[in-house]
């Protein structure tokens, strides 16, 4: 599904804004502070139901206002569809498809898919495990409703289990009643093993396009690889046994610390270049290339899983790229169905050959 029109009334610093995407590829340009990043954030709201930046909904409400309202006209090549996200400080958040309210905002996932790149994510995602897990969770959730449901249930069980562990810590008992914990352990094992299996399967499919894209960017032909840390690759039963053993092994330590020490909420993704950790040894240019390659691989993964390409949203993607890498990125962009990018600079001739320029100053 491709986006053809975006209407914001209002959203962040955009009070009453409308943008038409006549061409499949658009390059939105203008000085910093005009709202270029906010446009891409609004579009991604329509695919995942929340801020891709990790911001709380009230933060997207303009100063002095009580709500934000994001609407878009999208097409699946046969029919046009209207998507809408509304958030009011009193009303809460609601999602609509073709003017019909959805039972849950999360039901938006899978209707309109996007992949979002931001330069802010380079250090945030590649240096913090929680952000890397979020990266993978958003990707798989857009492709699999069952994964999202399992992840939501897992987080609920984890919250309840941690509540019991905190109570044990406060009581100074140093341990928690096994009979009380066993039902929560059983649910955590079942859901956690399933989540890990999803993630491992996704990474198996992501590694090849990720490596291929990084190889196209890298002049030195560095070997880029993603690995999953926290669980071994295996069958579901083996993953269940592995998590069950870890919970039993850490039981006393968890009671002393007051939280769960094992499970997919503690796992990590590692990016390596020539066998070395990218987050420790890579330059800023290498880290940005790693994340761009990952985002391109995300798009291919979604296409493989769903049969449809997502919309690529690339915020300030050309900054700090040398001319060689910029040229390669433009070649790759032309291989996708719809790409919306931003830049503070007026597009050059090479960019104009790949994009319809949209000047925010007009």
Steps between C-alpha positions, in 0.01 A plus 500: 500500500635842402421837653360768269392778738581598858284736709605621846254708706718544706813297584805629689601831334270452198172675578305440178703316242429308181752328274435315174735233370441506126804284429601178674830649621499839672781706651368753752747784552520821698687660791523322833205569725238493225369156602662261252564233765150551641349418159674162494411435864134569423504257207656230718230561764252370242689171473595418860249708697762683705806721467788330325724726708374339820330825610181499705183607319456826698842613375364508143217738596593857402550748783168648606295232321301206640546245221678391184334359190685309225317399184619351172368372171677180398455269203546128453500552119131401480329711764569810706487471878481763770713447810477711812655525846344739750631571847327732747607571855146423613391248235817290483627344179282355225575349160277490194506326162259636239325697779435179697644500855727207581447306825865556593760743367737205460262361234657754264814290480509322168255735326761749382865409547799730523871481573640813666863618509619792710860615561406529868463122504862436402639544851173424681429167329850373449621578852203397718363140517143610587484709183634214289232268640236764425632523143444128448165491684351780286616327184356157585177648641426669168532161330338273758193567713565190710847627593355829622238321709763269653726797575216688673408193705866440588541857625186461714630177655843658551342794684310266734804283563717803577234622744534175696879523494495860626265395780743222597789745500314749722407225746870413547417132465772453238285253310157473342244223545552250219131407485409866454756549224446180301186611310673822394818311412304260279340788307829686470672188365229429243469856373871580527604194301254591225628859485859382478412259220334783303802724551753234404302417188477866404874553544572196288309667216642849571868411500532434127347829374672693782841362400427556132400864546794577727733343245363737233583800717836391639805591287719269709267200473463462876301201620188615684300248706211508751488248785237435767625480857298345780372180342644228284348417166285191529159345510221639715530223760872571542428872543240419766747279689773764473282775647355275772850402612613864509201604714569221749872582509440868573205458737678607822689780328177635351335508844794702631500743206123527454470438126518225236852436371432261212280518192463680168469836682872461587622372162706705257589541134865547414634660184856405410742620233777255414424318824530809721212667686367790292381693805855503642732514201303647206530862390194725480492452123513122539224506764274705275564259212419207731165651593410597142581145389286361781204719399526392138513138618189567712314608188599183315400286800153657511463450126593133534265445794196688368540516122494882512775757535480751786547874444860601575524815715855638500558803721809708414654185360755671273678700771859391570500255209786542254410540129572133429263368766239762410504380139465138606210587731320680216547193279349280773209740562396460137453126568211569744138587424461808724763698689441826686820671613593833657799731471576855615672577169347574163523177297779471247455371146577140601238504777242662273542210258380263776248716688219749455630804700253650750601843634360567848564873462235536229 
